[in-house]
């Protein structure tokens, strides 16, 4: 594995800002609000000659109560697995009792510690460093993470302390995530998304709580299950736009929507006790717009009576008719029931979304669909479907060529989509149909001159039609 550097410190000292600078990304949410980061966020720094992993942690002492304590547990778990500890302090705030307590616990780890004095922009660096010299850390560097000042010197200091990565030990999921099945878990707040991620991982990888809005960021987790590699993306709950007031929640929703775009398969979670709500349909609309493979996971199924289960199934069939191609799996994220069926549905949806269909097979299916049900006549003309071929994957994209295809009604396009889905056994994925009208070969040619006999015949015909009318 790559060497791991943990960013630790009090709340609002700039850990997430530095994480984004080192990883050259915007994966970590940044705001002038203490306690924003709660879960561990991993990334790779490639700014220097050797890549290394960076983990962003929640501020130690950021929140009171159970959530704050569990966020600190996540931070100290990152410290335990790190090779080098990057202790970040605020030059403007000076030394605080929390800083001294954090350093005391870091020294128990017997690991290299580098002190980064952040927010030195506009201050005298010598004076700022002098105050923190009492910590007795030999490696102490000034930093202005928001402006990127001092980052290169910081990386040089890290290289002097991080171990060499063993040959072949670099996780290919971090270097090339395309070899992993990217799976985004989305839904309304408090439907059990984080609980499902923890159950799949077998540990408390992300914070899960009955308090709505516990997850604020989109957390990517790499794992291997039954010989296959995955990248799970736990997202923040998506609420109605009218109820989203805080700017941070708006960014959380945007990152959840970005996770849908970046995924290959989306697991949409529902609360079985609440059924399908209007907000659920809105979130599904985002998945449909992104045209991603879809699996519907109905959570908290074990807490329902048989009558409630029957009512829930009938409600799902009625309200989710617009995504009838998606498989519905009943699970219990808390107890782990239904996970095997969930992953089977995910694999089937992924295989359907990435399936390659030969052009002759598509043309035979198009011919069969045309013979079974022809397009309706529009203004005396019928659209002609000449041939079709595949143009892409995820979703499967089929281009249909012909003439007068603009006259095809939406109902016939849906008929073709359902016919292709049934013919090629595509489950859990939408199908994108593109229609291309062929050029008229006589469009640019001048009209031929009529002879006197033809003109007279046309004149008699027009007079006949006029008398009949």
DRENLUM-208238 format. One line per field, with one value per residue (C-alpha): residue in three letters; z, x, y. Coordinates in steps of 0.001 Angstrom, whole numbers, plus 500000, padded with zeros to 6 digits. Each point is the difference from the previous one (the first is absolute). Layout:
BEGIN
r <- (ALA, ...)
zz <- (Z, ...)
xx <- (X, ...)
yy <- (Y, ...)
//
This chain:
BEGIN
r <- (UNK, UNK, UNK, UNK, UNK, UNK, UNK, UNK, UNK, UNK, UNK, UNK, UNK, UNK, UNK, UNK, UNK, UNK, UNK, UNK, UNK, UNK, UNK, UNK, UNK, UNK, UNK, UNK, UNK, UNK, UNK, UNK, UNK, UNK, UNK, UNK, UNK, UNK, UNK, UNK, UNK, UNK, UNK, UNK, UNK, UNK, UNK, UNK, UNK, UNK, UNK, UNK, UNK, UNK, UNK, UNK, UNK, UNK, UNK, UNK, UNK, UNK, UNK, UNK, UNK, UNK, UNK, UNK, UNK, UNK, UNK, UNK, UNK, UNK, UNK, UNK, UNK, UNK, UNK, UNK, UNK, UNK, UNK, UNK, UNK, UNK, UNK, UNK, UNK, UNK, UNK, UNK, UNK, UNK, UNK, UNK, UNK, UNK, UNK, UNK, UNK, UNK, UNK, UNK, UNK, UNK, UNK, UNK, UNK, UNK, UNK, UNK, UNK, UNK, UNK, UNK, UNK, UNK, UNK, UNK, UNK, UNK, UNK, UNK, UNK, UNK, UNK, UNK, UNK, UNK, UNK, UNK, UNK, UNK, UNK, UNK, UNK, UNK, UNK, UNK, UNK, UNK, UNK, UNK, UNK, UNK, UNK, UNK, UNK, UNK, UNK, UNK, UNK, UNK, UNK, UNK, UNK, UNK, UNK, UNK, UNK, UNK, UNK, UNK, UNK, UNK, UNK, UNK, UNK, UNK, UNK, UNK, UNK, UNK, UNK, UNK, UNK, UNK, UNK, UNK, UNK, UNK, UNK, UNK, UNK, UNK, UNK, UNK, UNK, UNK, UNK, UNK, UNK, UNK, UNK, UNK, UNK, UNK, UNK, UNK, UNK, UNK, UNK, UNK, UNK, UNK, UNK, UNK, UNK, UNK, UNK, UNK, UNK, UNK, UNK, UNK, UNK, UNK, UNK, UNK, UNK, UNK, UNK, UNK, UNK, UNK, UNK, UNK, UNK, UNK, UNK, UNK, UNK, UNK, UNK, UNK, UNK, UNK, UNK, UNK, UNK, UNK, UNK, UNK, UNK, UNK, UNK, UNK, UNK, UNK, UNK, UNK, UNK, UNK, UNK, UNK, UNK, UNK, UNK, UNK, UNK, UNK, UNK, UNK, UNK, UNK, UNK, UNK, UNK, UNK, UNK, UNK, UNK, UNK, UNK, UNK, UNK, UNK, UNK, UNK, UNK, UNK, UNK, UNK, UNK, UNK, UNK, UNK, UNK, UNK, UNK, UNK, UNK, UNK, UNK, UNK, UNK, UNK, UNK, UNK, UNK, UNK, UNK, UNK, UNK, UNK, UNK, UNK, UNK, UNK, UNK, UNK, UNK, UNK, UNK, UNK, UNK, UNK, UNK, UNK, UNK, UNK, UNK, UNK, UNK, UNK, UNK, UNK, UNK, UNK, UNK, UNK, UNK, UNK, UNK, UNK, UNK, UNK, UNK, UNK, UNK, UNK, UNK, UNK, UNK, UNK, UNK, UNK, UNK, UNK, UNK, UNK, UNK, UNK, UNK, UNK, UNK, UNK, UNK, UNK, UNK, UNK, UNK, UNK, UNK, UNK, UNK, UNK, UNK, UNK, UNK, UNK, UNK, UNK, UNK, UNK, UNK, UNK, UNK, UNK, UNK, UNK, UNK, UNK, UNK, UNK, UNK, UNK, UNK, UNK, UNK, UNK, UNK, UNK, UNK, UNK, UNK, UNK, UNK, UNK, UNK, UNK, UNK, UNK, UNK, UNK, UNK, UNK, UNK, UNK, UNK, UNK, UNK, UNK, UNK, UNK, UNK, UNK, UNK, UNK, UNK, UNK, UNK, UNK, UNK, UNK, UNK, UNK, UNK, UNK, UNK, UNK, UNK, UNK, UNK, UNK, UNK, UNK, UNK, UNK, UNK, UNK, UNK, UNK, UNK, UNK, UNK, UNK, UNK, UNK, UNK, UNK, UNK, UNK, UNK, UNK, UNK, UNK, UNK, UNK, UNK, UNK, UNK, UNK, UNK, UNK, UNK, UNK, UNK)
zz <- (500000, 499652, 503106, 501928, 501463, 502464, 500331, 503610, 502104, 501555, 498089, 497355, 499772, 496254, 499758, 497216, 498104, 500147, 498979, 496852, 499202, 500425, 497993, 497447, 500387, 501642, 501666, 503498, 500901, 501197, 501945, 502826, 502416, 502745, 499938, 496302, 499329, 501832, 497938, 498781, 496447, 498100, 496983, 498204, 499805, 496776, 500262, 500641, 498661, 501942, 500581, 503505, 501566, 502051, 502412, 501107, 503469, 502054, 502477, 503381, 502520, 497209, 501390, 503295, 500406, 498373, 496449, 501073, 501980, 497109, 497592, 502288, 499963, 496196, 500303, 502398, 497797, 497169, 502366, 500876, 496366, 498815, 499424, 500568, 502029, 498735, 502981, 498785, 502241, 499495, 500092, 500622, 502979, 501586, 502341, 501611, 502680, 497328, 497931, 502994, 500736, 496367, 499868, 503249, 498496, 496696, 501794, 501400, 496448, 499619, 496403, 498173, 500659, 497823, 501299, 497338, 501229, 497673, 499213, 500111, 497077, 501132, 503139, 500853, 499503, 502422, 502819, 499193, 500079, 503188, 501958, 498975, 500651, 503560, 498585, 499437, 496497, 497876, 496690, 500043, 496833, 499252, 497669, 498241, 498620, 498478, 497788, 499512, 501623, 501738, 498529, 498047, 503109, 501887, 497396, 500232, 503783, 499534, 497550, 502644, 502329, 497972, 499203, 496485, 498339, 499257, 496397, 498947, 503243, 498450, 500158, 496384, 501134, 501056, 496953, 497459, 501423, 496653, 500972, 502832, 499759, 501099, 502119, 501347, 502842, 499953, 501564, 502413, 503414, 502658, 497779, 501017, 497356, 502426, 501929, 496763, 499202, 503475, 499722, 496622, 501283, 503266, 502074, 500950, 496998, 499955, 502701, 500132, 502257, 500311, 499794, 496470, 498215, 501743, 496700, 498482, 497395, 497318, 501375, 497617, 501489, 498088, 500865, 498601, 500374, 498636, 497727, 498455, 500670, 500747, 500759, 502233, 500177, 503040, 499301, 502059, 500095, 497321, 501232, 498185, 498716, 501982, 503260, 499260, 501739, 501101, 497394, 501220, 499349, 496491, 499338, 501504, 497571, 497077, 500942, 500221, 496475, 498820, 501545, 497905, 496838, 500858, 500910, 497817, 502096, 502424, 503008, 500882, 503593, 501316, 503502, 499936, 502913, 498108, 496470, 496875, 500629, 497593, 500956, 499088, 496535, 499726, 500866, 497504, 497422, 500491, 499439, 496834, 498734, 500504, 498193, 502467, 500744, 502973, 502846, 502535, 503548, 502421, 503462, 503456, 498503, 503077, 502142, 498035, 500528, 497155, 499314, 499861, 497640, 497609, 500055, 499434, 496994, 498413, 500630, 498443, 496858, 499576, 500804, 498375, 496699, 498231, 500928, 499493, 498535, 503404, 502315, 503477, 502851, 503604, 502554, 503602, 500161, 503786, 500057, 496588, 498481, 496249, 499218, 497799, 497924, 499861, 498526, 497516, 498794, 499809, 497901, 497682, 499511, 499323, 497490, 498191, 499948, 498507, 497682, 496388, 497394, 496445, 497180, 498190, 503213, 500454, 496391, 500367, 503165, 498224, 497127, 502431, 501897, 496741, 498833, 503351, 500218, 497269, 500655, 499583, 496837, 500326, 497232, 497561, 500640, 502142, 501545, 498573, 502321, 497802, 502311, 503493, 501815, 503476, 500808, 503690, 503428, 503436, 498916, 496900, 497118, 496761, 496916, 497640, 496409, 497663, 498438, 501439, 503500, 501396, 499589, 502436, 503114, 503467, 500549, 497093, 501285, 503391, 498174, 498271, 503282, 501778, 497014, 499996, 503783, 499846, 496917, 501432, 503667, 501266, 503685, 502216, 497339, 497813, 496234, 497996, 496529, 497478, 496704, 496893, 496924, 496722, 497495, 497047, 496893, 497848, 502432, 498031, 496486, 497845, 499106, 496429, 497412, 499087, 496386, 498504, 500161, 503705, 500767, 498283, 501862, 503357, 499134, 499202, 503263, 502093, 498327, 500756, 503655, 500236, 498581, 502390, 502980)
xx <- (500000, 500998, 501332, 497225, 500107, 497245, 498901, 498970, 499204, 497284, 496871, 500317, 503805, 500053, 500322, 497441, 501458, 503467, 498546, 498517, 503294, 502062, 497606, 499246, 496300, 496864, 499093, 499879, 497366, 501534, 498191, 500685, 498053, 501450, 499143, 499148, 502104, 498832, 501114, 503419, 500716, 502874, 501877, 503334, 502595, 502028, 501606, 503467, 502218, 498248, 496240, 498665, 496568, 498430, 497095, 497895, 498483, 497379, 501038, 500826, 497649, 497774, 496606, 498449, 497861, 500123, 500637, 503025, 501424, 499531, 501581, 503049, 500108, 500215, 502869, 502006, 499388, 501710, 502897, 500427, 500345, 502160, 503759, 500548, 497898, 499529, 498891, 498325, 499549, 498588, 502639, 497355, 498456, 503328, 500490, 496823, 499475, 498477, 503194, 502097, 497698, 500032, 503793, 500258, 497947, 501890, 503305, 498687, 499843, 503799, 499611, 501647, 498118, 500256, 498566, 498329, 499256, 497157, 498404, 503288, 498967, 500231, 502000, 503654, 501007, 502915, 497787, 497305, 502482, 501626, 496777, 499666, 503685, 499067, 498458, 503532, 499345, 503132, 498078, 497863, 498896, 497954, 497070, 497209, 497927, 497293, 502646, 502212, 502981, 502463, 498508, 503131, 502197, 497440, 500167, 503814, 499725, 497526, 502298, 502734, 497732, 497583, 501205, 500625, 497036, 500685, 500006, 496581, 498448, 498233, 496266, 498806, 496666, 501707, 502236, 497406, 496450, 498615, 500706, 497462, 496240, 498992, 496873, 498197, 497491, 497430, 496659, 498211, 501519, 499874, 499073, 503098, 502629, 502933, 498791, 500042, 503559, 501166, 498283, 501627, 503430, 499663, 501065, 498824, 501633, 497603, 497846, 496487, 497359, 496245, 500571, 499168, 502874, 502832, 501823, 501047, 502544, 500183, 502367, 501627, 500911, 502030, 499457, 500175, 497115, 499841, 502973, 498570, 501134, 497613, 500045, 497030, 498957, 497956, 498117, 498137, 496226, 498231, 497042, 497539, 501598, 497501, 501235, 503704, 500965, 503624, 502680, 501911, 497018, 499730, 503604, 499301, 497116, 502160, 502682, 497359, 498847, 503622, 500376, 497049, 501675, 503320, 498486, 499265, 497152, 497767, 498415, 496959, 498894, 496466, 498577, 497493, 498043, 499443, 499516, 500657, 499741, 500048, 503611, 500920, 498552, 502039, 503238, 499161, 499518, 503634, 501081, 497900, 501473, 503511, 498899, 501743, 499270, 497641, 499176, 497297, 500803, 497059, 501565, 498577, 497954, 500424, 497977, 496750, 497117, 498801, 497076, 502344, 502322, 497139, 498861, 503565, 500476, 496780, 501057, 503428, 498522, 497635, 502307, 503169, 498366, 502139, 503141, 498487, 503272, 501756, 500142, 498506, 501867, 498821, 502814, 500810, 503186, 500069, 499945, 501566, 497113, 499519, 503547, 500772, 496877, 500920, 503439, 498514, 497667, 502914, 502063, 497071, 499338, 503697, 500235, 496915, 501304, 503344, 498723, 501180, 497417, 501030, 498568, 498318, 498163, 498762, 498785, 498148, 498360, 499073, 498438, 498037, 498766, 498887, 498137, 498274, 498817, 500493, 500261, 496778, 499359, 500592, 498754, 499782, 503532, 501446, 503476, 502465, 502468, 502895, 502755, 501475, 503292, 501468, 501802, 500947, 499653, 498729, 497327, 499782, 499590, 498365, 499892, 497068, 500325, 497086, 497777, 497189, 501107, 498932, 496411, 500474, 497862, 501468, 497800, 501666, 503457, 499098, 498749, 503370, 501854, 497937, 500331, 503811, 500110, 497950, 501792, 503520, 499051, 501218, 499157, 500517, 501221, 498320, 500466, 500882, 498452, 501300, 498168, 501826, 498070, 501712, 500704, 497619, 502055, 497914, 500216, 502581, 499010, 497914, 496488, 499708, 498143, 496536, 499031, 496930, 498086, 500830, 499004, 496639, 499388, 500785, 497660, 497107, 500657, 499902, 496740, 498493, 500982, 498603, 496612, 499753, 500788)
yy <- (500000, 503636, 501771, 501718, 503521, 500959, 503628, 500605, 503018, 502104, 501023, 502700, 500082, 499247, 496216, 499606, 502975, 498429, 496614, 501553, 501736, 496818, 497825, 502743, 499379, 501316, 496745, 501494, 502553, 503276, 502727, 502397, 497834, 497790, 496304, 499819, 496873, 496896, 497005, 498952, 501101, 498367, 501322, 499734, 502774, 499968, 503435, 498610, 497275, 497231, 499689, 499503, 499770, 502774, 499603, 502957, 499656, 501761, 502654, 498497, 501569, 501329, 499080, 499114, 496906, 496583, 501240, 502032, 497092, 497580, 502482, 500099, 496189, 500218, 502504, 497843, 496947, 501915, 500836, 496315, 498910, 502945, 499895, 503734, 502423, 503556, 502086, 503209, 503040, 503496, 502756, 502666, 498208, 499073, 497053, 498722, 497334, 497735, 500261, 498929, 497070, 498830, 500165, 498037, 497184, 500135, 499467, 496742, 498647, 499932, 501201, 502912, 503248, 503111, 503261, 502184, 503517, 500996, 503378, 501916, 502214, 503623, 499091, 500047, 496360, 500177, 501238, 497454, 497117, 501288, 499585, 496347, 499219, 499061, 496799, 498716, 498620, 500179, 500054, 503147, 501796, 503148, 499471, 501870, 497140, 502197, 501670, 496928, 501749, 497691, 496805, 499022, 500337, 497928, 497225, 499967, 499615, 497138, 498210, 499988, 498020, 497866, 496454, 498770, 498307, 496347, 498855, 498864, 501249, 502996, 499495, 500009, 501360, 503221, 500251, 498868, 499848, 498814, 496392, 500281, 499960, 503487, 499711, 503093, 499633, 502789, 500815, 502291, 500780, 497298, 497041, 497989, 500805, 500252, 496953, 498010, 501123, 498990, 496622, 499308, 501089, 498078, 503020, 503469, 501621, 502965, 501539, 498601, 501510, 500378, 503756, 501173, 501717, 498148, 499490, 503317, 498953, 497322, 497359, 497503, 496621, 497408, 496347, 496494, 497556, 496459, 500655, 503175, 503563, 502822, 503692, 500811, 503647, 500923, 503224, 502554, 499754, 502032, 502026, 502210, 503205, 502096, 498443, 500444, 503210, 499688, 500609, 496927, 497751, 501434, 498991, 496565, 499503, 501136, 497477, 497275, 500870, 499942, 496541, 498816, 501318, 498321, 496624, 496991, 498606, 501920, 498313, 502063, 499385, 500263, 499751, 497137, 501481, 503280, 498657, 502064, 503738, 502931, 500691, 496408, 500583, 503216, 498212, 497254, 502724, 501033, 496382, 499804, 503250, 498601, 496771, 497720, 496355, 499777, 497628, 500880, 498845, 500044, 500265, 499199, 497166, 497804, 502415, 499585, 497640, 497778, 502334, 503021, 498115, 499230, 503621, 501213, 497700, 501249, 503606, 499379, 498451, 502944, 502901, 498637, 499076, 502629, 498014, 496571, 498726, 500316, 497012, 500496, 498292, 499926, 500286, 500776, 502039, 499701, 496196, 499312, 498040, 500213, 501178, 496996, 500665, 503697, 499295, 497524, 502728, 502470, 497583, 499287, 503711, 500677, 497145, 501276, 503576, 498943, 497249, 500065, 499001, 499158, 502102, 497045, 499083, 503562, 500142, 496696, 501338, 503238, 498057, 497805, 503065, 501648, 496902, 499546, 503586, 502581, 503745, 501991, 501981, 503744, 502358, 497120, 498740, 497224, 500216, 497502, 498237, 498928, 498736, 500465, 499539, 500393, 503258, 499816, 498454, 500966, 500527, 497781, 502444, 498869, 502220, 499393, 501255, 500562, 502628, 502134, 498961, 503363, 498857, 497109, 500603, 499534, 496956, 498183, 500954, 498500, 496898, 499623, 500501, 497339, 497650, 500294, 499565, 496801, 498677, 500439, 499367, 503364, 500415, 503009, 502418, 502611, 499839, 503103, 500013, 502524, 500503, 501200, 501102, 499143, 502775, 500368, 499060, 502408, 502942, 502013, 498875, 502367, 498931, 498639, 502080, 498674, 499501, 501716, 496739, 499542, 503605, 499534, 496751, 501651, 502905, 497630, 498124, 503178, 501079, 496598, 500173, 503547, 498937, 497056, 502194)
//
